Amino acid sequence: MDQHTDIRDFEPPSLRHIIGHRHVVETLSVAVDAAFQDAKRLENCLLCGPPGLGKTTFASVLARELCVPFTEVLAQSITNLAELNALVLSAPEKSILFIDEIHLLDKMAQHSLLYVIDKRQLFVSGSRSVQSITVADFSIVGATTDPHGLIGPLYQRFKVIANLTYLSVDELAEVVRQRCLALKWKIDEQIIPLIAQRGQGTPRIALKLLESTRRCCRAVGSSALTMAHFLRACELEQVDAIGLDAVQQHYLRLLADGPCRLNVLATHLGLPTRTISVVVEPILLRAGLVGKDGNSGKRLLTKKGHEHLSQSNEDQR
């Protein structure tokens, strides 16, 4: 049996081990080096970008580089100011408090963080007065898929703002290769670029397919990931040659009959319109498979979309 059975059993040990995101790595490396030279905490950082690109990984690697305590919290779990205050008061000196999806903090909590960043103070309302409490000099690292969800003053307080972008196919292939080496998973080298092509530029998606491939491998008692295991994983995950899932493929087939409004697509797919526009459509638009009519707002299949659909139909035969 392999020593590691979970894809999450490995994280890059340092910033230089992170694949892709060169500008982000350089920006954060400078911030880390400056903190060491000045014997100060890390400047407050905001990591922006689509889901699955590695914002959480960057945050934990920063703590590892600096050898400081690391606390991770999801913004949705902070339901009132008392919970935020308890979190802030428990943060040790020079530690990193990582707030994932920080834009989902309510406005009152965001305003409270302003005082923490500017004055290292919490203001707590009592029955007759407002009491100020000094907090430790720690770093806030926020991650967000929607920077515009932050109030302007809070966004501007972050000294380091890093924008993560989608990886290239070659970079994704290197991510998959690195993970297999770290976990000591034996894999047919031919599979790696095929996983990368289906990863939609997103490490989380590529690694999910890698994990599915290994699951198919272990289900039949094998120890090495083969092309047969990979093809079986694609069949079970219902992903096509460029990584579109069953819903995205259905979306394209609906548009094959002509332009369609979003609400009509939502009815056929059985999904809320927001889910379609936020989850289903982005990869299709980014890949140039679909477009939007400027006047009516209807979704339409592009020439590239028609070609992909034809190729998919041919492959299924």
Short mmCIF file of the C-alpha atoms (twelve columns), coordinates in Angstrom:
data_MODEL
# 
_entry.id   MODEL 
# 
loop_
_atom_site.group_PDB 
_atom_site.id 
_atom_site.type_symbol 
_atom_site.label_atom_id 
_atom_site.label_alt_id 
_atom_site.label_comp_id 
_atom_site.label_asym_id 
_atom_site.label_seq_id 
_atom_site.Cartn_x 
_atom_site.Cartn_y 
_atom_site.Cartn_z 
_atom_site.pdbx_PDB_model_num 
ATOM 1   C CA . MET A 1   0.000   0.000  0.000   1 
ATOM 2   C CA . ASP A 2   1.084   3.587  -0.638  1 
ATOM 3   C CA . GLN A 3   2.178   5.645  2.339   1 
ATOM 4   C CA . HIS A 4   -0.240  8.461  1.469   1 
ATOM 5   C CA . THR A 5   -3.850  7.901  0.445   1 
ATOM 6   C CA . ASP A 6   -5.210  11.454 0.495   1 
ATOM 7   C CA . ILE A 7   -4.458  14.128 -2.094  1 
ATOM 8   C CA . ARG A 8   -4.313  16.686 0.760   1 
ATOM 9   C CA . ASP A 9   -1.438  14.869 2.479   1 
ATOM 10  C CA . PHE A 10  0.964   17.220 0.709   1 
ATOM 11  C CA . GLU A 11  1.399   20.984 0.565   1 
ATOM 12  C CA . PRO A 12  4.328   22.908 -0.944  1 
ATOM 13  C CA . PRO A 13  6.876   23.414 1.862   1 
ATOM 14  C CA . SER A 14  7.851   26.902 0.668   1 
ATOM 15  C CA . LEU A 15  6.887   29.617 -1.811  1 
ATOM 16  C CA . ARG A 16  9.545   28.490 -4.277  1 
ATOM 17  C CA . HIS A 17  7.879   25.065 -4.491  1 
ATOM 18  C CA . ILE A 18  4.591   26.575 -5.699  1 
ATOM 19  C CA . ILE A 19  4.067   26.014 -9.429  1 
ATOM 20  C CA . GLY A 20  2.837   28.904 -11.574 1 
ATOM 21  C CA . HIS A 21  1.701   32.278 -10.209 1 
ATOM 22  C CA . ARG A 22  5.242   33.629 -10.662 1 
ATOM 23  C CA . HIS A 23  4.282   37.235 -9.982  1 
ATOM 24  C CA . VAL A 24  2.353   36.296 -6.843  1 
ATOM 25  C CA . VAL A 25  5.255   34.160 -5.577  1 
ATOM 26  C CA . GLU A 26  7.711   37.019 -6.157  1 
ATOM 27  C CA . THR A 27  5.419   39.582 -4.510  1 
ATOM 28  C CA . LEU A 28  4.906   37.461 -1.399  1 
ATOM 29  C CA . SER A 29  8.581   36.460 -1.245  1 
ATOM 30  C CA . VAL A 30  9.536   40.141 -1.101  1 
ATOM 31  C CA . ALA A 31  6.974   40.693 1.696   1 
ATOM 32  C CA . VAL A 32  8.376   37.732 3.658   1 
ATOM 33  C CA . ASP A 33  11.998  38.845 3.195   1 
ATOM 34  C CA . ALA A 34  11.120  42.400 4.277   1 
ATOM 35  C CA . ALA A 35  9.401   41.077 7.421   1 
ATOM 36  C CA . PHE A 36  12.520  39.046 8.298   1 
ATOM 37  C CA . GLN A 37  14.892  41.954 7.679   1 
ATOM 38  C CA . ASP A 38  12.831  44.344 9.811   1 
ATOM 39  C CA . ALA A 39  12.054  41.705 12.462  1 
ATOM 40  C CA . LYS A 40  8.386   42.625 12.062  1 
ATOM 41  C CA . ARG A 41  5.206   40.787 11.333  1 
ATOM 42  C CA . LEU A 42  4.142   40.183 7.727   1 
ATOM 43  C CA . GLU A 43  2.221   43.057 6.138   1 
ATOM 44  C CA . ASN A 44  -1.513  42.375 5.809   1 
ATOM 45  C CA . CYS A 45  -2.145  40.516 2.525   1 
ATOM 46  C CA . LEU A 46  -5.191  40.007 0.316   1 
ATOM 47  C CA . LEU A 47  -5.213  37.037 -2.079  1 
ATOM 48  C CA . CYS A 48  -7.713  37.444 -4.923  1 
ATOM 49  C CA . GLY A 49  -8.812  35.029 -7.629  1 
ATOM 50  C CA . PRO A 50  -11.305 32.358 -8.748  1 
ATOM 51  C CA . PRO A 51  -11.957 29.261 -6.606  1 
ATOM 52  C CA . GLY A 52  -9.473  26.399 -6.605  1 
ATOM 53  C CA . LEU A 53  -6.309  28.301 -7.574  1 
ATOM 54  C CA . GLY A 54  -4.504  27.868 -4.245  1 
ATOM 55  C CA . LYS A 55  -5.226  30.926 -2.095  1 
ATOM 56  C CA . THR A 56  -5.454  28.812 1.066   1 
ATOM 57  C CA . THR A 57  -2.209  27.044 0.144   1 
ATOM 58  C CA . PHE A 58  -0.440  30.386 -0.249  1 
ATOM 59  C CA . ALA A 59  -1.647  31.494 3.181   1 
ATOM 60  C CA . SER A 60  -0.456  28.355 4.975   1 
ATOM 61  C CA . VAL A 61  2.888   28.427 3.130   1 
ATOM 62  C CA . LEU A 62  3.380   32.043 4.264   1 
ATOM 63  C CA . ALA A 63  3.011   30.930 7.883   1 
ATOM 64  C CA . ARG A 64  5.446   28.085 7.267   1 
ATOM 65  C CA . GLU A 65  8.010   30.441 5.669   1 
ATOM 66  C CA . LEU A 66  7.766   32.810 8.636   1 
ATOM 67  C CA . CYS A 67  7.587   30.026 11.266  1 
ATOM 68  C CA . VAL A 68  4.595   31.673 12.944  1 
ATOM 69  C CA . PRO A 69  1.272   30.322 14.297  1 
ATOM 70  C CA . PHE A 70  -1.490  30.011 11.711  1 
ATOM 71  C CA . THR A 71  -5.234  30.266 12.318  1 
ATOM 72  C CA . GLU A 72  -7.692  29.624 9.496   1 
ATOM 73  C CA . VAL A 73  -11.347 30.634 9.586   1 
ATOM 74  C CA . LEU A 74  -14.120 30.788 6.997   1 
ATOM 75  C CA . ALA A 75  -15.806 34.192 6.955   1 
ATOM 76  C CA . GLN A 76  -19.290 32.615 6.824   1 
ATOM 77  C CA . SER A 77  -18.644 31.002 10.215  1 
ATOM 78  C CA . ILE A 78  -18.269 34.421 11.882  1 
ATOM 79  C CA . THR A 79  -21.889 35.259 12.585  1 
ATOM 80  C CA . ASN A 80  -21.511 38.198 14.969  1 
ATOM 81  C CA . LEU A 81  -19.006 40.714 16.332  1 
ATOM 82  C CA . ALA A 82  -18.470 38.739 19.531  1 
ATOM 83  C CA . GLU A 83  -17.119 35.801 17.509  1 
ATOM 84  C CA . LEU A 84  -14.842 38.100 15.495  1 
ATOM 85  C CA . ASN A 85  -13.602 39.766 18.691  1 
ATOM 86  C CA . ALA A 86  -12.812 36.399 20.291  1 
ATOM 87  C CA . LEU A 87  -10.887 35.363 17.169  1 
ATOM 88  C CA . VAL A 88  -8.873  38.593 17.057  1 
ATOM 89  C CA . LEU A 89  -8.104  38.546 20.800  1 
ATOM 90  C CA . SER A 90  -6.827  34.959 20.612  1 
ATOM 91  C CA . ALA A 91  -4.348  35.705 17.790  1 
ATOM 92  C CA . PRO A 92  -0.726  35.563 19.070  1 
ATOM 93  C CA . GLU A 93  1.942   38.180 18.291  1 
ATOM 94  C CA . LYS A 94  3.269   38.031 14.701  1 
ATOM 95  C CA . SER A 95  0.893   35.149 13.879  1 
ATOM 96  C CA . ILE A 96  -1.202  34.914 10.719  1 
ATOM 97  C CA . LEU A 97  -4.989  35.026 10.926  1 
ATOM 98  C CA . PHE A 98  -6.293  33.722 7.609   1 
ATOM 99  C CA . ILE A 99  -9.884  34.716 6.752   1 
ATOM 100 C CA . ASP A 100 -11.148 32.780 3.740   1 
ATOM 101 C CA . GLU A 101 -13.849 34.415 1.581   1 
ATOM 102 C CA . ILE A 102 -13.311 37.590 3.606   1 
ATOM 103 C CA . HIS A 103 -15.794 39.513 1.439   1 
ATOM 104 C CA . LEU A 104 -18.592 37.513 3.088   1 
ATOM 105 C CA . LEU A 105 -17.999 39.201 6.458   1 
ATOM 106 C CA . ASP A 106 -20.889 41.548 7.155   1 
ATOM 107 C CA . LYS A 107 -20.209 45.270 6.869   1 
ATOM 108 C CA . MET A 108 -20.080 45.801 10.645  1 
ATOM 109 C CA . ALA A 109 -17.397 43.130 10.997  1 
ATOM 110 C CA . GLN A 110 -15.419 44.642 8.121   1 
ATOM 111 C CA . HIS A 111 -15.537 48.058 9.793   1 
ATOM 112 C CA . SER A 112 -14.357 46.474 13.046  1 
ATOM 113 C CA . LEU A 113 -11.325 45.052 11.233  1 
ATOM 114 C CA . LEU A 114 -10.379 48.579 10.172  1 
ATOM 115 C CA . TYR A 115 -9.657  49.496 13.800  1 
ATOM 116 C CA . VAL A 116 -7.747  46.257 14.320  1 
ATOM 117 C CA . ILE A 117 -5.520  47.019 11.315  1 
ATOM 118 C CA . ASP A 118 -5.094  50.758 11.950  1 
ATOM 119 C CA . LYS A 119 -4.939  51.021 15.731  1 
ATOM 120 C CA . ARG A 120 -4.476  47.436 16.973  1 
ATOM 121 C CA . GLN A 121 -7.644  48.104 18.970  1 
ATOM 122 C CA . LEU A 122 -11.013 46.455 19.450  1 
ATOM 123 C CA . PHE A 123 -13.934 48.584 20.549  1 
ATOM 124 C CA . VAL A 124 -16.426 46.657 22.657  1 
ATOM 125 C CA . SER A 125 -19.761 48.186 23.648  1 
ATOM 126 C CA . GLY A 126 -20.809 47.692 27.257  1 
ATOM 127 C CA . SER A 127 -24.022 48.609 29.004  1 
ATOM 128 C CA . ARG A 128 -22.849 52.171 29.708  1 
ATOM 129 C CA . SER A 129 -19.652 52.744 27.737  1 
ATOM 130 C CA . VAL A 130 -17.430 51.644 24.884  1 
ATOM 131 C CA . GLN A 131 -14.233 49.909 25.972  1 
ATOM 132 C CA . SER A 132 -11.085 49.717 23.823  1 
ATOM 133 C CA . ILE A 133 -8.914  46.598 24.053  1 
ATOM 134 C CA . THR A 134 -5.397  46.412 22.602  1 
ATOM 135 C CA . VAL A 135 -4.778  43.333 20.444  1 
ATOM 136 C CA . ALA A 136 -1.551  41.578 19.488  1 
ATOM 137 C CA . ASP A 137 0.436   42.770 16.478  1 
ATOM 138 C CA . PHE A 138 -0.528  39.940 14.125  1 
ATOM 139 C CA . SER A 139 -1.062  39.706 10.347  1 
ATOM 140 C CA . ILE A 140 -4.392  39.368 8.569   1 
ATOM 141 C CA . VAL A 141 -4.317  37.409 5.325   1 
ATOM 142 C CA . GLY A 142 -7.617  37.484 3.470   1 
ATOM 143 C CA . ALA A 143 -8.710  35.386 0.499   1 
ATOM 144 C CA . THR A 144 -11.542 36.428 -1.775  1 
ATOM 145 C CA . THR A 145 -13.205 35.478 -5.030  1 
ATOM 146 C CA . ASP A 146 -14.930 38.875 -5.023  1 
ATOM 147 C CA . PRO A 147 -12.685 41.811 -4.016  1 
ATOM 148 C CA . HIS A 148 -15.536 44.236 -4.746  1 
ATOM 149 C CA . GLY A 149 -17.452 42.633 -1.871  1 
ATOM 150 C CA . LEU A 150 -15.043 44.307 0.552   1 
ATOM 151 C CA . ILE A 151 -15.784 47.831 1.725   1 
ATOM 152 C CA . GLY A 152 -13.371 50.267 0.067   1 
ATOM 153 C CA . PRO A 153 -11.497 51.342 3.220   1 
ATOM 154 C CA . LEU A 154 -10.786 47.722 4.220   1 
ATOM 155 C CA . TYR A 155 -9.587  46.774 0.731   1 
ATOM 156 C CA . GLN A 156 -7.225  49.742 0.786   1 
ATOM 157 C CA . ARG A 157 -5.755  48.738 4.166   1 
ATOM 158 C CA . PHE A 158 -4.158  45.610 2.691   1 
ATOM 159 C CA . LYS A 159 -0.539  46.545 1.915   1 
ATOM 160 C CA . VAL A 160 -0.006  43.498 -0.316  1 
ATOM 161 C CA . ILE A 161 -2.683  42.550 -2.870  1 
ATOM 162 C CA . ALA A 162 -1.973  39.485 -5.019  1 
ATOM 163 C CA . ASN A 163 -4.145  38.372 -7.928  1 
ATOM 164 C CA . LEU A 164 -4.056  34.669 -8.782  1 
ATOM 165 C CA . THR A 165 -4.835  33.639 -12.366 1 
ATOM 166 C CA . TYR A 166 -5.531  30.344 -14.122 1 
ATOM 167 C CA . LEU A 167 -2.561  28.060 -14.795 1 
ATOM 168 C CA . SER A 168 -1.416  26.917 -18.222 1 
ATOM 169 C CA . VAL A 169 -1.770  23.268 -19.238 1 
ATOM 170 C CA . ASP A 170 2.002   22.772 -18.778 1 
ATOM 171 C CA . GLU A 171 1.871   24.274 -15.285 1 
ATOM 172 C CA . LEU A 172 -1.091  22.086 -14.332 1 
ATOM 173 C CA . ALA A 173 0.775   19.029 -15.593 1 
ATOM 174 C CA . GLU A 174 3.679   19.967 -13.327 1 
ATOM 175 C CA . VAL A 175 1.256   20.338 -10.373 1 
ATOM 176 C CA . VAL A 176 -0.056  16.807 -11.005 1 
ATOM 177 C CA . ARG A 177 3.461   15.407 -11.428 1 
ATOM 178 C CA . GLN A 178 4.660   17.116 -8.235  1 
ATOM 179 C CA . ARG A 179 1.732   15.738 -6.240  1 
ATOM 180 C CA . CYS A 180 2.290   12.178 -7.481  1 
ATOM 181 C CA . LEU A 181 5.987   12.342 -6.600  1 
ATOM 182 C CA . ALA A 182 5.264   13.766 -3.150  1 
ATOM 183 C CA . LEU A 183 2.646   11.109 -2.382  1 
ATOM 184 C CA . LYS A 184 4.713   8.312  -3.996  1 
ATOM 185 C CA . TRP A 185 1.902   7.439  -6.404  1 
ATOM 186 C CA . LYS A 186 3.079   5.509  -9.478  1 
ATOM 187 C CA . ILE A 187 1.468   6.900  -12.630 1 
ATOM 188 C CA . ASP A 188 1.718   6.364  -16.384 1 
ATOM 189 C CA . GLU A 189 3.430   9.552  -17.614 1 
ATOM 190 C CA . GLN A 190 1.019   9.736  -20.578 1 
ATOM 191 C CA . ILE A 191 -1.907  10.386 -18.226 1 
ATOM 192 C CA . ILE A 192 -0.452  13.578 -16.717 1 
ATOM 193 C CA . PRO A 193 -0.968  15.942 -19.699 1 
ATOM 194 C CA . LEU A 194 -4.444  14.475 -20.249 1 
ATOM 195 C CA . ILE A 195 -5.426  15.340 -16.677 1 
ATOM 196 C CA . ALA A 196 -3.947  18.816 -17.152 1 
ATOM 197 C CA . GLN A 197 -5.991  19.378 -20.320 1 
ATOM 198 C CA . ARG A 198 -9.146  18.645 -18.354 1 
ATOM 199 C CA . GLY A 199 -8.162  20.795 -15.358 1 
ATOM 200 C CA . GLN A 200 -9.681  24.046 -16.676 1 
ATOM 201 C CA . GLY A 201 -6.557  25.895 -15.530 1 
ATOM 202 C CA . THR A 202 -7.465  25.099 -11.909 1 
ATOM 203 C CA . PRO A 203 -5.267  22.924 -9.634  1 
ATOM 204 C CA . ARG A 204 -8.239  21.831 -7.514  1 
ATOM 205 C CA . ILE A 205 -10.053 20.422 -10.566 1 
ATOM 206 C CA . ALA A 206 -6.964  18.676 -11.941 1 
ATOM 207 C CA . LEU A 207 -6.133  17.133 -8.555  1 
ATOM 208 C CA . LYS A 208 -9.741  15.997 -8.132  1 
ATOM 209 C CA . LEU A 209 -9.465  14.060 -11.409 1 
ATOM 210 C CA . LEU A 210 -6.095  12.660 -10.302 1 
ATOM 211 C CA . GLU A 211 -7.699  11.512 -7.050  1 
ATOM 212 C CA . SER A 212 -10.588 9.928  -8.952  1 
ATOM 213 C CA . THR A 213 -8.077  8.098  -11.163 1 
ATOM 214 C CA . ARG A 214 -6.306  6.730  -8.114  1 
ATOM 215 C CA . ARG A 215 -9.631  5.671  -6.599  1 
ATOM 216 C CA . CYS A 216 -10.363 3.635  -9.752  1 
ATOM 217 C CA . CYS A 217 -6.859  2.173  -9.498  1 
ATOM 218 C CA . ARG A 218 -7.224  1.095  -5.870  1 
ATOM 219 C CA . ALA A 219 -10.776 -0.223 -6.415  1 
ATOM 220 C CA . VAL A 220 -9.338  -3.047 -8.526  1 
ATOM 221 C CA . GLY A 221 -6.344  -3.599 -6.247  1 
ATOM 222 C CA . SER A 222 -3.735  -2.015 -8.528  1 
ATOM 223 C CA . SER A 223 -0.817  0.060  -7.272  1 
ATOM 224 C CA . ALA A 224 0.037   2.029  -10.433 1 
ATOM 225 C CA . LEU A 225 -2.281  4.495  -12.185 1 
ATOM 226 C CA . THR A 226 -2.801  3.420  -15.804 1 
ATOM 227 C CA . MET A 227 -4.613  4.797  -18.842 1 
ATOM 228 C CA . ALA A 228 -7.481  2.376  -18.178 1 
ATOM 229 C CA . HIS A 229 -7.933  3.800  -14.665 1 
ATOM 230 C CA . PHE A 230 -7.857  7.346  -16.052 1 
ATOM 231 C CA . LEU A 231 -10.475 6.622  -18.728 1 
ATOM 232 C CA . ARG A 232 -12.683 4.944  -16.137 1 
ATOM 233 C CA . ALA A 233 -12.363 8.019  -13.886 1 
ATOM 234 C CA . CYS A 234 -13.370 10.325 -16.765 1 
ATOM 235 C CA . GLU A 235 -16.384 8.108  -17.406 1 
ATOM 236 C CA . LEU A 236 -17.461 8.201  -13.762 1 
ATOM 237 C CA . GLU A 237 -16.823 11.948 -13.398 1 
ATOM 238 C CA . GLN A 238 -18.561 12.531 -16.759 1 
ATOM 239 C CA . VAL A 239 -15.857 14.901 -17.987 1 
ATOM 240 C CA . ASP A 240 -15.045 15.360 -21.660 1 
ATOM 241 C CA . ALA A 241 -11.733 16.014 -23.438 1 
ATOM 242 C CA . ILE A 242 -11.431 19.591 -22.116 1 
ATOM 243 C CA . GLY A 243 -12.845 18.904 -18.666 1 
ATOM 244 C CA . LEU A 244 -16.463 19.986 -19.113 1 
ATOM 245 C CA . ASP A 245 -18.773 18.199 -16.696 1 
ATOM 246 C CA . ALA A 246 -22.205 16.737 -17.460 1 
ATOM 247 C CA . VAL A 247 -24.054 20.008 -16.743 1 
ATOM 248 C CA . GLN A 248 -21.737 22.067 -18.955 1 
ATOM 249 C CA . GLN A 249 -22.065 19.523 -21.758 1 
ATOM 250 C CA . HIS A 250 -25.865 19.611 -21.425 1 
ATOM 251 C CA . TYR A 251 -25.695 23.427 -21.538 1 
ATOM 252 C CA . LEU A 252 -23.866 23.292 -24.874 1 
ATOM 253 C CA . ARG A 253 -26.362 20.797 -26.324 1 
ATOM 254 C CA . LEU A 254 -29.228 23.107 -25.365 1 
ATOM 255 C CA . LEU A 255 -27.595 25.934 -27.326 1 
ATOM 256 C CA . ALA A 256 -27.097 23.734 -30.387 1 
ATOM 257 C CA . ASP A 257 -30.724 24.476 -31.319 1 
ATOM 258 C CA . GLY A 258 -30.116 28.229 -31.265 1 
ATOM 259 C CA . PRO A 259 -29.625 31.193 -28.876 1 
ATOM 260 C CA . CYS A 260 -31.393 30.874 -25.540 1 
ATOM 261 C CA . ARG A 261 -32.177 33.104 -22.568 1 
ATOM 262 C CA . LEU A 262 -30.581 32.401 -19.200 1 
ATOM 263 C CA . ASN A 263 -33.888 31.714 -17.446 1 
ATOM 264 C CA . VAL A 264 -34.840 29.157 -20.116 1 
ATOM 265 C CA . LEU A 265 -31.481 27.413 -19.733 1 
ATOM 266 C CA . ALA A 266 -32.011 27.410 -15.965 1 
ATOM 267 C CA . THR A 267 -35.382 25.705 -16.396 1 
ATOM 268 C CA . HIS A 268 -33.944 22.988 -18.633 1 
ATOM 269 C CA . LEU A 269 -30.934 22.406 -16.386 1 
ATOM 270 C CA . GLY A 270 -32.948 22.562 -13.165 1 
ATOM 271 C CA . LEU A 271 -30.556 25.084 -11.609 1 
ATOM 272 C CA . PRO A 272 -30.856 28.647 -10.292 1 
ATOM 273 C CA . THR A 273 -29.790 31.293 -12.792 1 
ATOM 274 C CA . ARG A 274 -27.029 32.493 -10.427 1 
ATOM 275 C CA . THR A 275 -25.531 28.989 -10.275 1 
ATOM 276 C CA . ILE A 276 -25.380 28.919 -14.056 1 
ATOM 277 C CA . SER A 277 -23.801 32.357 -14.393 1 
ATOM 278 C CA . VAL A 278 -21.312 31.861 -11.543 1 
ATOM 279 C CA . VAL A 279 -20.480 28.136 -11.751 1 
ATOM 280 C CA . VAL A 280 -21.458 26.713 -15.141 1 
ATOM 281 C CA . GLU A 281 -20.757 29.501 -17.630 1 
ATOM 282 C CA . PRO A 282 -17.312 30.938 -16.729 1 
ATOM 283 C CA . ILE A 283 -15.254 28.090 -18.237 1 
ATOM 284 C CA . LEU A 284 -17.464 28.020 -21.335 1 
ATOM 285 C CA . LEU A 285 -17.024 31.755 -21.868 1 
ATOM 286 C CA . ARG A 286 -13.294 31.609 -21.121 1 
ATOM 287 C CA . ALA A 287 -12.829 28.741 -23.567 1 
ATOM 288 C CA . GLY A 288 -14.712 30.695 -26.254 1 
ATOM 289 C CA . LEU A 289 -17.381 28.002 -26.596 1 
ATOM 290 C CA . VAL A 290 -20.328 30.309 -25.897 1 
ATOM 291 C CA . GLY A 291 -21.071 34.000 -26.231 1 
ATOM 292 C CA . LYS A 292 -23.772 36.495 -25.344 1 
ATOM 293 C CA . ASP A 293 -25.918 38.451 -27.769 1 
ATOM 294 C CA . GLY A 294 -25.285 42.122 -27.081 1 
ATOM 295 C CA . ASN A 295 -28.907 43.174 -27.548 1 
ATOM 296 C CA . SER A 296 -31.011 40.364 -26.138 1 
ATOM 297 C CA . GLY A 297 -28.490 38.893 -23.672 1 
ATOM 298 C CA . LYS A 298 -29.264 35.436 -25.046 1 
ATOM 299 C CA . ARG A 299 -26.542 32.814 -24.789 1 
ATOM 300 C CA . LEU A 300 -25.318 31.422 -28.095 1 
ATOM 301 C CA . LEU A 301 -22.943 28.747 -29.303 1 
ATOM 302 C CA . THR A 302 -19.821 30.055 -31.051 1 
ATOM 303 C CA . LYS A 303 -18.113 28.397 -34.010 1 
ATOM 304 C CA . LYS A 304 -15.632 26.873 -31.573 1 
ATOM 305 C CA . GLY A 305 -18.554 25.617 -29.467 1 
ATOM 306 C CA . HIS A 306 -20.168 23.938 -32.480 1 
ATOM 307 C CA . GLU A 307 -16.845 22.301 -33.366 1 
ATOM 308 C CA . HIS A 308 -16.371 21.009 -29.817 1 
ATOM 309 C CA . LEU A 309 -19.919 19.655 -29.727 1 
ATOM 310 C CA . SER A 310 -19.433 17.891 -33.078 1 
ATOM 311 C CA . GLN A 311 -16.148 16.372 -31.882 1 
ATOM 312 C CA . SER A 312 -17.779 15.205 -28.632 1 
ATOM 313 C CA . ASN A 313 -20.644 13.582 -30.525 1 
ATOM 314 C CA . GLU A 314 -18.121 11.839 -32.784 1 
ATOM 315 C CA . ASP A 315 -16.128 10.573 -29.802 1 
ATOM 316 C CA . GLN A 316 -19.285 9.143  -28.209 1 
ATOM 317 C CA . ARG A 317 -19.989 7.088  -31.348 1 
# 
